[in-house]
Amino acid sequence: MELKTFGTLYVRGKPVNSGRNYSLYKSRPEVSLGDTNPGKGITWVEWNGLFVAHQNLVYAISWYDLNIFGLISGKQVNIDGRPYNLRLIDKIADDYDEWDAILDSTEGCYRKAVFWDSKGKYSWTQTAWEGDSTCKILRGGTEVRDRTALSIYNAPKMAGWRPVLEPVKLRLCDMQGKRVKVHGKFGDVQGILVSCTDYDIVLAIPGEMPETAICGRFCVKLKPGLYAMDRGMVERVDLEA
């Protein structure tokens, strides 16, 4: 389990620091996540392939408003060129959710000091309270195992948004015709993905390929502006934002 920092909270399309009091805004502006803005990065706990926010990014916000913005069960967002499903903590079994599973995988005081930075506030989850769709469970509070429930329309200061990011694995063929960044052993290259096979990636790149890539046998120039890259030299391919 590791802490990583990336992405930024956006309110009305503008980057802001985490920990916002939503009740201070007028007209219930949309909240979302986007590319990392210097000095406004979000800290995440990486667990089981997921990223869970280290703390509430926004508080005094209702489940109803989060649902209006599509932030409950899965909204695709791109952060720094990578696609994710953005959602809330979900149930795994009766009376057991991802919150419990993460705590079970950590040790003692590490749970409080590093992972569960709740500051006495609760975080909304997807789970209904005793089958009532208008009442949802929140986790957190003063103790790491605390659990409470509120109407989806309530927005007390103790209720907040702690999102989960679920990385979306895209096949290379799904990226054809789109601008990508190829991370190779001899450097990064940006261009339009033209085609791909089990052996090569073909990119349309304005201008000349960096000399480090050519000298390292990372690619072959097919014709001006078109290059084929050896997939064995490619570490990963990201969609450009």
Solvent accessible surface area in square Angstrom, and as a share of the most:
residue,aa,sasa,rsa
1,M,87,0.39
2,E,103,0.46
3,L,80,0.40
4,K,81,0.34
5,T,90,0.52
6,F,31,0.13
7,G,0,0.00
8,T,0,0.00
9,L,0,0.00
10,Y,38,0.15
11,V,6,0.03
12,R,132,0.48
13,G,63,0.61
14,K,139,0.59
15,P,45,0.28
16,V,22,0.13
17,N,75,0.38
18,S,34,0.22
19,G,37,0.36
20,R,83,0.30
21,N,21,0.11
22,Y,11,0.04
23,S,68,0.44
24,L,141,0.70
25,Y,52,0.20
26,K,166,0.70
27,S,109,0.70
28,R,129,0.47
29,P,10,0.06
30,E,86,0.39
31,V,0,0.00
32,S,27,0.18
33,L,11,0.06
34,G,12,0.12
35,D,53,0.27
36,T,57,0.33
37,N,43,0.22
38,P,120,0.75
39,G,79,0.76
40,K,58,0.25
41,G,31,0.30
42,I,2,0.01
43,T,47,0.27
44,W,0,0.00
45,V,1,0.01
46,E,49,0.22
47,W,34,0.12
48,N,122,0.62
49,G,49,0.48
50,L,20,0.10
51,F,23,0.10
52,V,1,0.01
53,A,0,0.00
54,H,33,0.15
55,Q,51,0.23
56,N,14,0.07
57,L,2,0.01
58,V,1,0.00
59,Y,49,0.19
60,A,3,0.02
61,I,0,0.00
62,S,6,0.04
63,W,25,0.09
64,Y,81,0.31
65,D,10,0.05
66,L,0,0.00
67,N,75,0.38
68,I,101,0.51
69,F,24,0.10
70,G,32,0.30
71,L,0,0.00
72,I,13,0.06
73,S,85,0.55
74,G,41,0.40
75,K,61,0.26
76,Q,103,0.46
77,V,16,0.09
78,N,69,0.35
79,I,1,0.01
80,D,69,0.36
81,G,2,0.02
82,R,91,0.33
83,P,15,0.09
84,Y,12,0.05
85,N,52,0.27
86,L,0,0.00
87,R,23,0.08
88,L,0,0.00
89,I,1,0.00
90,D,51,0.27
91,K,96,0.41
92,I,95,0.48
93,A,53,0.41
94,D,121,0.63
95,D,121,0.63
96,Y,78,0.30
97,D,5,0.03
98,E,18,0.08
99,W,0,0.00
100,D,8,0.04
101,A,15,0.11
102,I,0,0.00
103,L,0,0.00
104,D,75,0.39
105,S,63,0.41
106,T,8,0.04
107,E,138,0.62
108,G,54,0.52
109,C,108,0.65
110,Y,75,0.28
111,R,61,0.22
112,K,112,0.48
113,A,79,0.61
114,V,40,0.23
115,F,0,0.00
116,W,8,0.03
117,D,34,0.17
118,S,19,0.12
119,K,143,0.61
120,G,35,0.33
121,K,51,0.22
122,Y,36,0.14
123,S,0,0.00
124,W,1,0.00
125,T,0,0.00
126,Q,33,0.15
127,T,22,0.13
128,A,30,0.23
129,W,93,0.33
130,E,151,0.68
131,G,72,0.69
132,D,65,0.33
133,S,74,0.48
134,T,66,0.38
135,C,24,0.14
136,K,18,0.08
137,I,14,0.07
138,L,0,0.00
139,R,1,0.01
140,G,0,0.00
141,G,2,0.02
142,T,114,0.66
143,E,93,0.41
144,V,22,0.13
145,R,96,0.35
146,D,37,0.19
147,R,84,0.31
148,T,40,0.23
149,A,26,0.20
150,L,36,0.18
151,S,40,0.26
152,I,15,0.07
153,Y,134,0.51
154,N,68,0.35
155,A,47,0.36
156,P,44,0.28
157,K,130,0.55
158,M,59,0.26
159,A,0,0.00
160,G,0,0.00
161,W,0,0.00
162,R,1,0.00
163,P,0,0.00
164,V,0,0.00
165,L,0,0.00
166,E,62,0.28
167,P,55,0.34
168,V,36,0.21
169,K,194,0.82
170,L,56,0.28
171,R,163,0.59
172,L,25,0.12
173,C,63,0.38
174,D,62,0.32
175,M,12,0.05
176,Q,83,0.37
177,G,58,0.55
178,K,101,0.43
179,R,110,0.40
180,V,0,0.00
181,K,56,0.24
182,V,0,0.00
183,H,23,0.10
184,G,8,0.08
185,K,122,0.52
186,F,82,0.34
187,G,35,0.34
188,D,79,0.41
189,V,6,0.04
190,Q,74,0.33
191,G,0,0.00
192,I,67,0.34
193,L,0,0.00
194,V,68,0.39
195,S,43,0.28
196,C,30,0.18
197,T,76,0.44
198,D,122,0.63
199,Y,165,0.63
200,D,56,0.29
201,I,0,0.00
202,V,22,0.13
203,L,0,0.00
204,A,33,0.25
205,I,14,0.07
206,P,116,0.73
207,G,53,0.51
208,E,124,0.56
209,M,4,0.02
210,P,64,0.40
211,E,120,0.54
212,T,87,0.51
213,A,1,0.01
214,I,66,0.34
215,C,101,0.61
216,G,15,0.14
217,R,202,0.74
218,F,0,0.00
219,C,9,0.05
220,V,98,0.56
221,K,93,0.40
222,L,93,0.46
223,K,122,0.52
224,P,117,0.74
225,G,24,0.23
226,L,34,0.17
227,Y,0,0.00
228,A,13,0.10
229,M,0,0.00
230,D,59,0.31
231,R,87,0.32
232,G,55,0.53
233,M,54,0.24
234,V,28,0.16
235,E,116,0.52
236,R,106,0.39
237,V,22,0.13
238,D,17,0.09
239,L,22,0.11
240,E,50,0.22
241,A,96,0.74
